[in-house]
Each structure stands twice: as C-alpha cells, then as structure tokens.
Amino acid sequence: MRIAVAAGMMLLPLSATLWAADAVQNFAPIQSAAIDYVMAHADPHTRYEIVLNPLDTRLRLPACAQVLEVFAPPGYRPMGTTTLGVRCNHTRGWTVYFSLQIKAFRRIAVLANTLVRGSAIQPGDIVLREQDVSRLSSGYFFDAQQLVGKLVKRSLIAGVVISPNELSAPRWVARGQVVTLFVDSGGLQVRAQGEALVDGAENDLVKVRNVLSGKVVDGFVTAPGTVRVKM
C-alpha cells in the first residue's frame, strides 16, 4: 500500500477549539488512526492508495490521553472520495473530520482486442490488468472465463474495462428452431422434439410447441438447442 498526504484545501473540524495549551495533540497519530481504520476494512486482494487532506496547522487540540476513536460518518464509502471522523473521548474531548481519497487497485478483465457489436468474446480477447476500481461504478469482472462466449452489445475498443451492462448472453435457442424437449413428469423423463416459438439464452423461460402433440409448453433453456419442462 502506498499512502500519500495531499496538500491543499483543509476540512474544518466539526467540534475543535483553538487551544493555547502546553500539551497539544500531535496530528500524526490522528492520521495513522484514520489510515488504520481504512485498512482494517480493506480487501486483502486489493492494493490501496490513500490520500489524506491534512488538518489545519493552526489547529491546537488538547493531547488525548485515551485511544483515539475512528468512526464512519453517514455517507462514508470504502472507495473514492469520502470522509472519516476521529474523536478523543477525554474530558476535553474533540472531534475532527478527514477528507480522503481511497483508490483501490485490482486485476480485472480488460479487452485485448477491439470487438464489433454482436461479437462473441473469445479467450484471446481478454487480459487481466490492474485498474483503479474505485471509479468503476458500472461493475467489472475478476474472472476472464465468465466472459467467454458472451456477446458485446456495442462495439468496444481494446483496452476498455468490460462491465456487465455491456454484455448479453449468447442465444441458445432461436425462434422456429427444432429443439430437443425434455419433459419431467412424475419422476419420468420424456424426450421429444419441439419448435421454439421465441429466442432464448441460457436459463431463459421460453415457449415451445411439441411437434407431435401440438401442445405449447413453457420450459427453461438448459443447453444449446435444449429445453427442459417440468409438468
């Protein structure tokens, strides 16, 4: 983990007093307590970069004789721009708030090749690269195998992070296609031919007409060209 302390704007404390006292609180333990809180709740498979906005150097806080308490105010987020509170519960207690930026880096799936709309993703189209996932609100994938066979909804250029909303499942059943129909009834399984009345992907519920009886039934797509019906 790399930790950087940013300069610039300072977040004013909610309840802190300018003290002209001999025993003044060192800011370093306050910063360390905030960082320790973040890392105690961190994912062990993730690399973090934490940037703290420093407290106002003119601030004079009474030295705290107790262990500092770190807390997450309403709206706290474990990644991105957020705020943490640190308080001293001593007699002359105080509370300060840190504005901080938490970057979280993980190896995730990125396109190795440019794909046009409707293309099926192949194993060679995916590479795993370290990315700052704190900025990826649309989601991402850790496992490249989860993407193989999926179709891209729009053209994507090489190097982009793949999110779930950019993918669709491959069509396993097409309208008008003759499919294998497995009918489970009373512990028995009957195999028949059926005609798909709609398109369907894996686990989709589709309507199929039994070729012999003409009866229309609902079933789940369990494999390419295969529909299972429970009666």
Buried (B, 14 or more C-beta within 10 A) or exposed (E): EEBEEEEEEBBEBEEBEEBEEEEEBEBEBBBBBBBEBBEEEBEEEBBBBBBBBBBBEEBBBBBBEEEBBBEBEEEEEBBBEBBBBBBBEEEBBBBBBBBBBBBBBBBBBBBBBEBEEEBEBEEEBBBBEEBBBBEBEEEBBEEBEBBBBBBBEEEBEEEEBBBEEBBEBEBBBEEEBEBBBBBEEEEEEEEBEBBBBEBBBBEBEBBBBBEEEEEEBEBBBBEEBBBBBEE
